Amino acid sequence: MPIPFSSEIHLLKMFRFSLILLISISSIIYESSSSSIINPSKAKQVSWKPRAFVYEGFLTDEECNHLISIAKTELKRSSVADNVSGKSKLSQVRTSSGMFISKAKDPIVSGIEEKIAMWTFLPKENGEAIQVLRYEHGQKYDPHYDYFLDKVNVARGGHRIATVLMYLSDVAKGGETVFPSAEEAPHHSSTSDDDLSECAKKGIAVKPRKGDALLFFSLHPTAIPDPLSLHGGCPVIEGEKWSATKWIHVDSFDKVVRHGGNCTDGNENCERWAALGECTKNPEYMVGTPELPGYCRRSCRISYNSATDPQWGSDPHQREACSFVSVKREEEEENQESKQSMEVGQLQRQYVEYTTSLFREGFLDSQFTQLQQLQDESNPDFVVEVVSLFFEDSERLLNDLNKALDQKGVDFKKVDGNVHQLKGSSSSIGANRVKNACVAFRNYCEEHNTEACFGCLQQVKQEYVLVKNKLETLFGLEQQILAAGGSVPMME
């Protein structure tokens, strides 16, 4: 007996309702299950210096594939932040492709954001958008730091305190994340050297496995940048590598930086911090600049101007409407006190320890100390200028060596001449490990051994990148000490 037409309509409506209900329930189940379940037993300590941990199976296959599918059509060449201007720029240091995914892109992305916050115990609003990266054969990211050496980037959210690096694919060979300066955790079971590329053997390394996530901290608990957090992405040798990076700041990254003269506080603790002298000790965050205003401008005006300038008086409306003014005079008055502060002392101790480690590990020798001794008040930037010339000269010579060894008929006399120049240049600033690598390089040039020369070139490049990053960190520490009102310790 055929079903009446009206009954067919009723059944169709019931089916549609059931389908919608099923989809809704599935969405709710996914969101609740993916966002808040964290199993501490899956997190393994990799290093204590820097603090680094791997969470096995942090992402599901579905989450990994979803992030890749979003990114595939929007990939662009990755950039790096300039250490002086803070602006993004292309660099041979980083050769991957990538794109950013907004935090509320869809329920799956939102669930991943929740999981990151749950694992790290850091607020979601402190994180940047997830960056998905693809590394193809030969692509890499040379050793670098995630904290900033410029004042532009720290104005929004402060320094990056932590990084969560999620591996979205397995990699047949290469592609490891390596920490060249790290100290291995006592109970960490290292990956067998047979499983690692040559690049990964130069430090503590984490092999990319689909779904795993690496968490490491770029700042000490005292909020001072940790130079041991130096890390890099090794070249992919076989296959391709997909990863997703979440950079997390010390403060909210979602706050919109306001421009103009509206003098307000962006944190409930501003008045207390101002009373403790933070307007002078931490002017980038508290006061800022006319282009990038700080978070506690109102309290800093109250702290300084109402007490020292009659023009500010005690009128709260006048304070509220104050425009951005310089606090240079107050900073000069406080400099002597800040020199003795705990912050300066910590920075100076860190500077001495870090410099000592560079000599102990053979990156620098006594020639660098002699350079420092030649620097005086009449030429305060002498060392930086000499080292900058070394950077320029080295990169030119390394580029020339690449071209020379790529020729069908290698001119070993020309190669040896370039290596000899690089050896002399590295010796002049005390870059000991670069110099020693050049000595070995020249021996193979004499033997006309092309394959060995290629290997030596890679070794020289690696040592050059390491010493460059370490010297930039050292100069960054010097700038932090000077900005805090201290003096840079002289090494014997």
N, C-alpha and C positions, 0 to 999 in steps of 0.2 A: 504493500500500500504506500503510495508516494507521500512524502512529508509535505504538509501545507506550506505555502510560500511564507506565511507569517512566522511559522515555527523555524524555518530556515534562517530568517532574519534574526530571530531571537538567539539561535545557536551561534550565529556568526558574531553577534555582539558579545555573547558569553566567552567565546574563544578569544576575541580581541582583548577583553578585560583580563582574562587569565594570562595572556601573553604579556601584557603591560605589567601586571602584578609580578610575574616571574622575573622580568627584566629588572624591575625596581628592587626586588629582594636580592637578586644576584649582585646588583651594584652596591647595595648596602653591605652585604656579606663581604664583598671584595674590599670595600673601603675600610671596614672595621678590622679585617684580618690582616691587611697589608700594612696598615699604618702604625699599629701600636704593639705588635708582638716582637719583642727583642729578647733573644736568648743569650745571656752573658757568657755562657760556657762556649759559645762559638767564636768569641773574641780572643785572639792569641797575641801576646806581647811580642813585638819584633825588636824593639829597642827602647832603652830608657833615656838615652841621650842621642837624638831627641826622643821625646815620648811618641812612640809609634805602635799601632795595633792593627791586626788584620782580622776582619769578621768574615768567616767562611759562610758562603751562601746568603749574603746580606740581601741580594736581589733575586727574585725568581726569574726563570727563563722568560716568562711573559713580560716582566718589567724590563729586562734587558732588551728584548726584541722590540718592545714598544718605543723605548727611547731611540733606538737605532732607526726605526721606521719614520719617526718624526724628523730626525736630523738629516736623513739621506738627501732630501731635495733642497736643503738650505745650507749646505756646507760651504764655508769660505776659508781662505788661507788664514791660519792663526797668527796672532800678533803678540807682542810683549810690551810691557810698560817701560818707558824710558826712565832711567834712574834719576834724571835731573828734572825734566818737564812733567813727567807723569803721564804723558800722552802715549797712546798705542802706536806701535810701529812694527813693520815687518822686519824679521831678522832670521839669519841662517841658524841662530841658536835654537829656533823652534820652527819645524818644517811641516807640522801637521795641518789638517783642516778641521774646522769646528763651527759650532753655532750654539746659541743660548736658548733654553726652554723656560718660559715663564713659570712661576711657582704654581699658578692655578690653571695651567694649561688644560688639564682634564683630571678625572678622579685618580687615575694611575699615578700621574706625576705628583698630585697632592699627597697621595699615600706614601710615596718615596720621600717627600719632604718631611712628613710626619715621622717616618722611621729614622731619618737622619737626626732630627731634633731629639728623639727619644734616646738614641745611642750616645750622642755627643753631650747631652744635657745642656745644649745651647739653643737659644730661641730661634724659631724659623725666620723671624724678621731680621736677624743678624746675618743671614746668608745671602750671597749673590744668587742669581738664577743659575740653574745647573747648566754647565757647558759640556756638550757632547763633542768628542774628538775622534777623528779617524787618522791612524798612522798607517801608511802603506809601506811597501818594501823600502828600507833604507831611511825612512823618516824617523825623527827623534826629537827630543827636547833636552838640550845640554843642561848640566847642573846649574841650578838657580835657587833663589829663595822666593817664597810666596809672600813674605812681608815686604813692605815698601821702603825704598830709600829716598823717596821724594815726599814733599809736603802736600802735594795736590791730592793724591789718592787717599791719604789718611784722613782728609777732611770729611769724607763720607763713611761713617761707621768705624773710623779708626783703623788700626792695623788689622791684617788678617791674623786671627789667633790660631785657626785650625783649618785643615783641608781634609775633605773626605773624597777619596779617589775610588770610583766604582768601576770595576772591569766588566765590560759588556760582552766580551768574546774571549775565547781561548786563543792563544797565539802559539803557533807551531814552534817557533824559535825566535828568541830576542824579545824586545818590547818590555823588559823588566823595569820596575821602578827601583832606582839605586840611590842609596844614601852614602856618598863617598867618605864622609867624616863621622859617621855614626858609630856608637859603641853598642855591640850586640847585647841583648838581654840575657841574663844568666841561664834561664830555662828555655830559651828559644831554640828550636830545632831547625837549623839552617837547611835551605834547599841544597841538594847535592850539587857540587861544582860541575858535575857532568851535565846537569840540566840547565846550566846558566851560560849566557853568552860571555865573551871576554869583557865587554863593558860592565856587566853585572858583577863580575868577580872583583871589581875595584872598590867594593864596599859591601854594606849589608843590602841585600836585594830582595824584592818581592816579585814573584813570577805571576803574570796576569792569568787569572782563572775566571771564567765566566761566572758572574754572580758574587764574587768576593769583593770586599771593600777594604781599603786602607785608610786609616785615620791617623794623622800625625799633627803635632802642634808646632807652630812656627815661633811661638813666644814662650818664654819661661813663665812659671806661675807668678813671678814678679812683674810680668808684662813687658819684660825686656826681650828684644829679638834674640832668638837662639841660633847662632851661626852653625851649629851642628845639624840644623834642619835642611842644609843644602841637599838638594835631590835632583834627579834627572830621569828622563825617559830614554832608555837604551834604544838603539836602532832596531827596527823590525827586520829580521833576517828571512823568516819564512812566514807566509800568510799575511794577515792584516790585523791591526789592533783597534778595537773600539773601546772607549772609556768615557766616563762621565765625571766631571769634577764639580764639587761644591766647596766654594771658599766661604769661610765664616769669619765675621769680624767681631771685634770686642764690643761693638755697640750696633744699634739698628742700622741696617743698610737700606731699609725701606723709607726712612725719613727723607722728605724732600728738602733739599738745601734751599733756604729762602734767601732772596736777594733784597737789597734795599735797606731802608733805615728803620724797619720795625724791630725794636730792641726787646727781645723776649728770651725766656729760658726754655730749653727743650728737655730738661731733666729736673725732677723734683729735688735732687740733691745739689743743684747748682749753688744755692746760697751758702750751704755748708762748705762745699769745695772752695768757693771764693774766699771764705773766711780763713781757710787753711793755706791760702796763697797759691792755689792752682791756676789763677788767672795769669800769673807770671811763669810758674813752673811748667805749665802745659798750655801755652797760648794757642797752639793749633786747634785743639779741641774746644777750649773754653771761649776764646775770643775769635779766632779765625782771621780772615782777611776781608776786605770789601767785596772781593769776588766770591769767596767761599766763607760766609759768616760761620762763627762757632756756635756751640750749643748753649752757652751760658752768658750771652752778651749782657742781659739785664743785670744779673748778679755781679758781673765784673764791673759794670758802671757804678753800681751801688757800693761795691767793695772799694773802688778807687775814687771815683769822681766826687761822690757825695762827701767823702771824708777830706779830700785835699783841694777840691775846686769849689769855690763859693758859687760859681755859675750853675752848678748842678743842684745845690740846695737839698731840700728834703721833699720836694713835690713829687709824689708817685706818678702823676700824669706826665710830668716832664721826663722822668726816668723811662717810662713806658714808651715814649715817643722818641727817645734819643736816637741819633743816627750813629753810624759806625765811626768811632774815633780811635786814634792811635793810643796805645798804652806804652809807648816806647819809654817815656820818662819813668814810669813806674817799674818797668822791667830793669832799667839801668840802676834804679835804687835798690832793687832786690837781688841784683847779680851776686854781690858779695856773699849774701846769705845762702843763695842757691849753690854756690861753689862747695859749701860744706854740707849740703843736703845728702840724704841717703841715696837719692837717685844718682847724683854725680859719683858718689863713692862706688855704687854698684857698677855703673858704666865703666869707670876707670879700672876696677878689678877685672871686669869682663874683657876690657881691652888688653890688659897685661896677660891674662890667661890665654886669650885667643892668639895674640902675637907670639907668645911662648910656644904654643902648639904648632904654629907655622914653621918655627925654627926646628922644633923637636921632630916634626914629621918630614922635614927636609924640603919644604916648599921654598923657604928663603934661607939665605946664608948671610955672612957678616957684611957683604957688600950693601945689602939693604939698610943695615944699621948705619953704615957710613953715609948713605944718602940722607937718612933722617938727621944725622948730626950736621950736615951741610945746610939744613933748613933753619932759617931764623926769622926774626920779625920783619926784616926787609924783604924777604921772599917767603911768605908763609905757605904758599902753594907749590913749593919747589918739588917735593916728592910726587905729588899728584901729577904735576906737569910732565916730569920725567917718565913716570909710569904710563901716562896716557900716550906719550910718544912711543913707548915700547909696545903698547897695544896696537897702535896704528901700524907700526913697522912689522910686527909679528903677523898680523892678519894679511898684510900685503905679501909677505914672504911665503906664508902657508898657501895662499892662493896661487902664487907662482910655482910652488912645488907641486901642487895638484896638477897644474897644466903641464909641467915638464914631464911628470911621470905618466901622464896620459898619452904622450906621444908614442908612435910606433917604434921609432928609434930613439931611445932615451939618451939625452946628452948628460952623462953622469958628471962631467966636469961642471956643467951649469948647475945641476942639482946640488953637488957638493959645495959650490960657491954660495948658493942660497942658504944651505944648512949652516955653513960657516958664519954667515951674517947673522942668522937667527941665534946661533950659539953666543956670538959676541954681544948681541942685543940683550939676551936673557942674562948673561953674566954681568952686564953693566948695572942691572937693578937687583941682582941677587936672586933671580928666579932659578934656584938650584936644580930642581927636578926637570925643568925644561932644558937647561944646559946639559944635564947628564943624558937626557934622551937624544939630544943632538949629537953628542959624542958617539953613541952607538950607531946613530943614523949614518954618520960619516964613514964609519968602518965598513958598512955594507955598500956605500957608494964606491969605495976603493975596490971592492970585489965585483962591482957591476951586477949586483944581485937585485933585480927589479922587484921581485916578490917581497924580499926582506925589506926593501926600501919603502914599499907601500905599507907594510906592517909598522915600520918605524914612524912613518908619517902619521898614522893613526894614533900612535903612542904620544908623539909630540903634540898633536892636536888636543888629545885628552888632557895632558899635563898643562897645556896652555890655558884651556878652558877652566880647569880647576884653580890654577893660580890667579887667573883673572877674576873669577868669582870671589875668591878669598880676599884678594886685595881690595875689591870693591866693597866687600863687607867691612874690612878693616877701616877704609876711608869713611864708610857710613857710620861706624862707631865713633870715629874722631869727630864727625859733624854733630852727632848726638851729644857728645861730651861738651863741645864748644857751645851748642845751642842751649844746654842746661846751665851754662855759666862756669863750667870747669875748664881745666887745662889738660891737655893730652900728656899722659905719662911718657917720659923718655926711657927707652930701653937701653940697657948697658950692652 
